[in-house]
Structures are given as C-alpha cells and as structure tokens.
Amino acid sequence: MSDQQWYFDTSSGEVTQGKTSGWDNRMGPYPSRDEAEHALQIARERTKAADEWDED
C-alpha cells in the first residue's frame, strides 16, 4: 500500500507524494498537492492564530 498523502520538503522546497525525505525536513501530511504547496503559508497562519490565542 503506497502513501497517498502529500508532503512539503523544507530543505528543497519540493512537494512530494509519500515520505521521501526525513522527518526533520518534512511537513505534512496534507490531503492534496495544493495544500502541501502552501505548507509554509498554512504554518504561518496557524502560528499567528496560536499567538493571538496566547495573548488573550
């Protein structure tokens, strides 16, 4: 059974299907290629939301 999830490789900036890089360079899994391509934006938005929650 192959890994159908998508990942963003932070060292190369590439999006891959399946775990092709080590855990320390991999963000995901994401259900679609599009979401994996926006991994850094998603992480920034989540961090901002968490920071705002902490301030409250």
C-alpha positions in Angstrom: 0.0 0.0 0.0 1.5 3.3 -1.0 1.4 6.6 0.9 -1.2 8.8 -0.9 -0.5 11.8 1.3 1.4 14.9 0.2 4.4 16.4 1.9 6.5 19.6 1.7 10.3 19.2 1.9 11.6 22.3 3.7 15.2 21.6 2.6 14.4 21.5 -1.2 11.1 23.3 -1.3 9.6 20.4 -3.3 6.2 18.8 -2.8 6.2 15.0 -2.9 3.7 12.2 -2.6 4.8 9.9 0.1 7.5 10.2 2.7 10.6 10.7 0.5 12.6 12.9 3.0 13.5 12.6 6.6 11.1 13.8 9.4 13.3 16.8 10.1 12.8 18.2 6.6 9.2 17.1 6.1 5.9 19.0 6.7 2.7 17.1 6.4 0.9 15.0 5.6 -1.6 17.0 3.6 -4.5 15.5 1.7 -3.8 17.3 -1.6 -0.8 18.6 -3.5 -2.2 22.1 -3.4 -2.3 22.1 0.4 1.3 20.8 0.5 2.4 23.6 -1.8 1.0 26.1 0.7 2.5 24.4 3.7 4.5 27.4 4.9 1.6 29.7 4.5 -0.6 27.3 6.5 2.0 27.1 9.2 2.3 30.9 9.4 -1.5 31.2 9.7 -1.7 28.6 12.4 1.2 30.2 14.3 -0.5 33.6 14.1 -3.8 32.1 15.4 -2.0 30.4 18.3 -0.1 33.6 19.2 -3.3 35.6 19.2 -4.9 32.9 21.4 -2.0 33.1 23.8 -2.3 36.9 24.1 -6.0 36.5 25.1 
